[in-house]
Amino acid sequence: RGQITQCLVQISNAIAIGSEGRYPLRLISLEQLEKLGRLMPFRHLREHGQLKDFNTFAEYSEFISTGAAVFVSHQWLGTHHPDDANQHYNALLESCHLLCDETKLTPSQLYVWIDYVCIPEGNSHPKQTVLDAMHYFTAACTHFLVLAPVAAHEETGERCDESTFMTRGWCRLEVWSRLTVTNDNFYVFGAHRNLKLIPR
């Protein structure tokens, strides 16, 4: 009972962080993501006005009523850049286009949350706030995607896939954050490079 109460408090606090605008939900459209040619860091995208900010849940709810947002969880393939060789970037575009086909949306209507793009790196205070709001981010997105195709770690050469994805603490946190709220629209894009919906 105590663990359940603690979990509910954490979710409540996360929703409060988002709804009060203490850390905004930031997304990028699939259309814009394709134009980048690779995963670009948060700071660059924010400076160039390429992210969509939502400071309140009400603001976001109104916006998303005409589209969809997918929270993307993935294993980093390098220490300083998550995907320098575009292994995951290409898979991300592929999987998001499959999702567009399934939802009958255009790339301008599908928005994406992915860590390197949507949160600051290297600043512990904002990053901790983001961690505190993880439940809000995962719950706010209409879809959740585990992006885990077969890839090679760019420093060690290690094979990275669905099995190694689940060994990463950050990845498990994102999955747990989603599943404690809902398992609706939970997808995996893995070795077969198709969009697999996990049954409720």
Summary of the structure (lengths in Angstrom):
residues: 200
radius of gyration: 16.1
end to end distance: 24.2
largest distance: 48.6
contacts: 601
relative contact order: 0.18
helix: 46%
strand: 18%
